[in-house]
Amino acid sequence: MTMMKKHDGNPPLAVQPKEEEAPLLAAEKIGKRFGPGCAACQTPPSNGNVCPQCGTSWGCCDISFKLYPGEILGIVGESGSGKSTLMRCLNFDEKPTCGTLILSADGDDDCVDLLSASAQKQRYIRNHLMGVVYQNPHLGLKMSISSSGNIAEKLLAADCYHVGTIRSRAAKLLERMEIPPSRMDEPPKRFSGGMQQRVQIAKALANRPPILLLDEVTTGLDLSVQAKVLDLIREIQHDMRVAMIVVSHDLGVIRMLSDRTLVLRQGRIVEQGLTDQILEDPQHPYTQLLVHSLL
């Protein structure tokens, strides 16, 4: 499988997972049920995402995918398709009803199912091996403490306690995000929405995680600010080789960033493949509708 990412004005960035290459993250049949359920919906329904007997809904149904090192995986779908529910499950904000999630980082062959792991293990994964950027910066940042303090919080959770190291790391990250050093000790509540998102990205990258989760990071931003944030994400992936999962309802964002794409509808994957192939030759009627709406 060969995935090619084209950068305007820059050499293309190729991500080439080999047949024998182990995925960094492997999700198998992830499902999340909202409601008490009944005997008929102890497993996801075969059609739709609502139990016809008790009305219980499934935010995700049998979601399976693999994420390879250095790859950007896009997840697209309309509002209510299950994108954000899946992201919350991956980041342990929600506990899935069923499924497995295997993470293989730092050459660790002793892989375990993270969804059934202890709270301590999940906390370690979240603090050391994953970073998350939420659609709403208020979920990812403490607005009343300094931007450098937000980054320090992430580093402390990842067992970095040297004050000089923390300050230096925060300054370098914020400078990379185009936050002036003179403002690193200002709280994010004084910043614009685009600057708040960039502080979130800096915080997510503080512990140098191999995986970054991005949930609708450009929603609500002005077009010029969106472009700046997307360029920043591309630079980070190119320079740091961080594997990313990018969730968006905007196919333009998915086109710009992702190597492969999953299309979700009613909590299910209806189509998946190389992003260019999906956008140029969509097979599922729902994907065709999304692509035509973009055009």
C-alpha positions as CSV (number, residue, x, y, z in Angstrom):
1,M,0.0,0.0,0.0
2,T,1.5,3.4,-1.0
3,M,0.1,6.6,0.2
4,M,1.2,9.9,-1.3
5,K,0.5,13.3,0.1
6,K,0.9,16.2,-2.2
7,H,2.1,19.5,-0.8
8,D,1.6,22.6,-2.9
9,G,5.0,23.9,-3.8
10,N,6.8,21.3,-1.8
11,P,8.1,17.8,-2.6
12,P,5.3,15.2,-2.0
13,L,5.4,13.4,1.3
14,A,5.1,9.7,0.9
15,V,4.0,7.3,3.6
16,Q,4.7,3.7,2.6
17,P,3.6,1.1,5.2
18,K,4.9,-2.3,4.1
19,E,2.9,-5.5,4.2
20,E,4.9,-6.7,7.2
21,E,5.0,-3.3,9.0
22,A,3.1,-3.4,12.3
23,P,0.4,-0.7,12.7
24,L,1.0,1.8,15.4
25,L,-2.6,1.6,16.4
26,A,-5.2,-1.0,15.5
27,A,-8.9,-0.7,16.4
28,E,-11.2,-3.7,16.0
29,K,-15.0,-3.6,16.1
30,I,-15.2,-0.5,18.3
31,G,-18.8,0.1,19.4
32,K,-20.3,2.6,21.8
33,R,-23.9,2.3,23.0
34,F,-25.9,5.2,24.5
35,G,-28.8,4.0,26.5
36,P,-29.6,1.0,28.7
37,G,-30.0,-1.5,25.9
38,C,-32.1,-4.6,25.8
39,A,-31.6,-8.2,24.8
40,A,-31.9,-7.3,21.1
41,C,-29.1,-4.7,21.2
42,Q,-26.3,-6.2,23.3
43,T,-24.3,-6.0,20.1
44,P,-24.6,-3.4,17.4
45,P,-27.7,-3.8,15.1
46,S,-27.0,-5.1,11.7
47,N,-28.8,-2.2,10.0
48,G,-28.8,1.4,11.2
49,N,-27.6,2.5,14.6
50,V,-30.9,2.5,16.6
51,C,-32.4,-0.5,18.3
52,P,-35.9,-1.0,16.9
53,Q,-37.2,-2.5,20.2
54,C,-35.9,-0.1,22.9
55,G,-34.7,2.9,20.9
56,T,-31.1,2.7,22.3
57,S,-28.7,4.3,19.9
58,W,-25.1,3.3,18.9
59,G,-22.7,6.2,18.4
60,C,-20.2,3.8,16.8
61,C,-20.8,0.3,15.3
62,D,-18.1,-2.1,14.4
63,I,-15.4,0.5,13.7
64,S,-12.1,-1.2,12.6
65,F,-9.0,0.5,11.2
66,K,-5.2,0.6,11.4
67,L,-2.9,3.6,11.8
68,Y,0.7,3.3,10.6
69,P,3.7,5.3,11.8
70,G,3.9,8.7,10.2
71,E,0.5,8.4,8.5
72,I,-2.5,10.8,8.7
73,L,-5.8,9.0,8.8
74,G,-8.9,11.1,8.0
75,I,-12.3,10.4,9.4
76,V,-15.2,12.3,7.7
77,G,-18.9,12.3,8.0
78,E,-21.9,14.6,8.7
79,S,-22.9,15.7,12.2
80,G,-24.1,12.7,14.2
81,S,-22.1,10.2,12.1
82,G,-20.1,9.0,15.1
83,K,-16.8,10.8,14.4
84,S,-16.4,12.6,17.8
85,T,-17.8,9.6,19.7
86,L,-15.0,7.5,18.1
87,M,-12.4,10.1,19.0
88,R,-13.6,10.2,22.6
89,C,-13.3,6.4,22.8
90,L,-9.7,6.5,21.4
91,N,-8.7,9.1,24.0
92,F,-10.4,7.3,26.9
93,D,-12.9,10.1,27.4
94,E,-15.7,7.5,26.8
95,K,-15.6,3.8,27.6
96,P,-16.6,1.8,24.5
97,T,-19.3,-0.9,24.9
98,C,-17.3,-3.4,22.8
99,G,-14.2,-3.7,20.7
100,T,-10.4,-3.8,21.1
101,L,-7.7,-1.1,20.7
102,I,-4.1,-2.3,20.4
103,L,-1.2,0.2,20.6
104,S,2.3,-0.8,19.5
105,A,4.8,2.0,20.5
106,D,8.5,2.0,21.0
107,G,8.9,-1.5,19.6
108,D,6.7,-2.9,22.4
109,D,5.8,-6.4,21.4
110,D,3.8,-7.1,24.5
111,C,0.7,-5.4,23.2
112,V,-2.5,-5.3,25.3
113,D,-6.0,-4.3,24.6
114,L,-6.1,-0.7,25.9
115,L,-9.8,-0.6,26.3
116,S,-9.8,-3.3,28.9
117,A,-6.5,-2.2,30.5
118,S,-6.4,-0.7,34.0
119,A,-7.1,3.0,34.5
120,Q,-3.4,3.5,35.4
121,K,-2.3,2.0,32.1
122,Q,-4.8,4.1,30.2
123,R,-3.6,7.2,32.0
124,Y,0.0,6.4,31.1
125,I,-0.9,6.0,27.4
126,R,-2.8,9.3,27.4
127,N,0.0,11.2,29.2
128,H,3.0,9.7,27.3
129,L,1.9,8.3,23.9
130,M,-1.1,10.4,22.8
131,G,-1.9,14.0,22.3
132,V,-5.4,15.4,21.6
133,V,-6.7,18.6,20.2
134,Y,-10.4,19.3,20.7
135,Q,-12.8,21.2,18.6
136,N,-13.5,23.5,21.5
137,P,-10.3,24.8,23.1
138,H,-12.1,25.1,26.4
139,L,-12.0,21.3,26.6
140,G,-8.3,21.1,26.1
141,L,-7.0,24.1,27.9
142,K,-7.4,25.8,31.3
143,M,-8.3,29.3,30.2
144,S,-7.3,31.1,33.4
145,I,-3.7,29.8,33.7
146,S,-0.8,30.8,31.4
147,S,-0.2,29.2,28.0
148,S,3.1,27.9,29.3
149,G,1.4,26.6,32.4
150,N,-1.0,24.6,30.2
151,I,2.0,23.0,28.5
152,A,3.7,22.5,31.9
153,E,0.6,20.5,33.0
154,K,1.0,18.1,30.2
155,L,4.8,17.7,30.8
156,L,4.2,17.1,34.6
157,A,1.7,14.4,33.7
158,A,4.4,12.8,31.5
159,D,6.8,12.8,34.5
160,C,8.9,15.8,33.5
161,Y,9.5,17.9,36.7
162,H,12.6,20.1,35.9
163,V,11.4,23.7,35.8
164,G,14.1,24.9,33.4
165,T,13.3,22.0,31.0
166,I,9.6,22.7,31.2
167,R,10.0,26.5,30.5
168,S,12.4,25.8,27.6
169,R,10.1,23.2,26.1
170,A,7.1,25.5,26.4
171,A,8.9,28.5,24.9
172,K,10.1,26.5,21.9
173,L,6.7,24.9,21.2
174,L,4.8,28.2,21.5
175,E,7.3,29.9,19.2
176,R,6.8,27.1,16.7
177,M,3.1,27.8,16.9
178,E,3.7,31.5,16.2
179,I,2.8,32.6,19.7
180,P,5.2,35.5,20.6
181,P,7.5,34.6,23.6
182,S,6.4,37.8,25.3
183,R,2.9,36.3,25.5
184,M,3.8,32.8,26.7
185,D,2.7,33.7,30.3
186,E,-0.6,35.1,29.3
187,P,-3.8,32.9,29.8
188,P,-5.4,31.6,26.6
189,K,-8.6,33.4,27.4
190,R,-6.9,36.6,26.1
191,F,-6.1,34.9,22.8
192,S,-8.1,34.6,19.6
193,G,-9.7,31.3,18.6
194,G,-6.9,30.5,16.2
195,M,-4.3,31.2,18.8
196,Q,-6.1,29.1,21.4
197,Q,-6.0,26.2,18.9
198,R,-2.3,26.7,18.4
199,V,-1.7,26.6,22.1
200,Q,-3.8,23.4,22.2
201,I,-1.6,21.9,19.6
202,A,1.6,22.9,21.5
203,K,0.2,21.3,24.6
204,A,-0.7,18.1,22.7
205,L,2.9,17.9,21.4
206,A,4.6,18.7,24.7
207,N,5.4,15.0,25.5
208,R,6.5,14.2,21.9
209,P,3.7,11.6,21.4
210,P,3.8,9.2,18.5
211,I,0.0,9.7,18.0
212,L,-2.0,13.0,17.7
213,L,-5.8,13.1,17.7
214,L,-7.4,16.1,16.0
215,D,-11.1,16.6,16.4
216,E,-12.6,19.3,14.1
217,V,-9.7,21.6,14.8
218,T,-10.7,24.2,12.2
219,T,-14.4,24.4,12.9
220,G,-15.5,28.0,13.7
221,L,-12.3,29.6,12.5
222,D,-12.0,32.2,9.8
223,L,-10.8,30.9,6.5
224,S,-7.4,32.6,6.7
225,V,-6.9,31.2,10.3
226,Q,-8.0,27.8,9.1
227,A,-5.3,27.8,6.4
228,K,-2.7,28.8,8.9
229,V,-3.7,26.0,11.3
230,L,-3.8,23.4,8.5
231,D,-0.3,24.5,7.2
232,L,1.0,24.1,10.8
233,I,-0.4,20.6,11.1
234,R,1.2,19.6,7.8
235,E,4.6,21.0,8.9
236,I,4.4,19.1,12.2
237,Q,3.6,15.8,10.5
238,H,6.4,16.4,7.9
239,D,9.0,17.4,10.5
240,M,8.1,15.2,13.5
241,R,6.6,12.2,11.7
242,V,3.7,12.1,14.1
243,A,0.9,9.7,13.2
244,M,-2.4,11.6,13.2
245,I,-6.1,10.8,13.2
246,V,-8.0,13.9,11.8
247,V,-11.7,14.1,12.3
248,S,-13.7,16.6,10.2
249,H,-17.0,17.1,8.5
250,D,-15.1,19.2,5.9
251,L,-13.8,17.2,2.9
252,G,-11.5,20.1,2.1
253,V,-9.6,19.6,5.3
254,I,-9.4,15.8,4.7
255,R,-8.2,16.4,1.2
256,M,-5.4,18.7,2.4
257,L,-4.2,16.5,5.3
258,S,-5.0,12.8,5.1
259,D,-3.3,9.9,3.3
260,R,-6.2,7.5,3.9
261,T,-9.8,8.3,4.8
262,L,-12.7,6.5,6.5
263,V,-16.2,7.7,5.7
264,L,-18.7,7.4,8.5
265,R,-22.5,7.4,8.4
266,Q,-24.8,6.4,11.3
267,G,-21.9,5.2,13.3
268,R,-20.5,2.9,10.6
269,I,-17.7,2.9,8.0
270,V,-19.4,3.0,4.6
271,E,-16.2,3.5,2.6
272,Q,-12.5,3.6,3.2
273,G,-9.3,3.9,1.1
274,L,-6.7,6.3,-0.2
275,T,-8.0,9.8,0.1
276,D,-7.4,10.7,-3.5
277,Q,-9.2,7.6,-4.7
278,I,-12.2,8.3,-2.5
279,L,-12.5,11.9,-3.6
280,E,-11.9,11.2,-7.3
281,D,-14.0,8.0,-7.6
282,P,-16.4,7.6,-4.6
283,Q,-18.2,4.3,-4.6
284,H,-20.8,4.6,-1.9
285,P,-23.9,6.8,-2.6
286,Y,-23.3,8.7,0.7
287,T,-19.7,9.4,-0.2
288,Q,-20.8,10.5,-3.6
289,L,-23.2,13.0,-2.0
290,L,-20.4,14.3,0.3
291,V,-18.0,14.8,-2.7
292,H,-20.6,16.5,-4.8
293,S,-21.5,18.8,-2.0
294,L,-17.8,19.8,-1.8
295,L,-17.8,20.5,-5.6
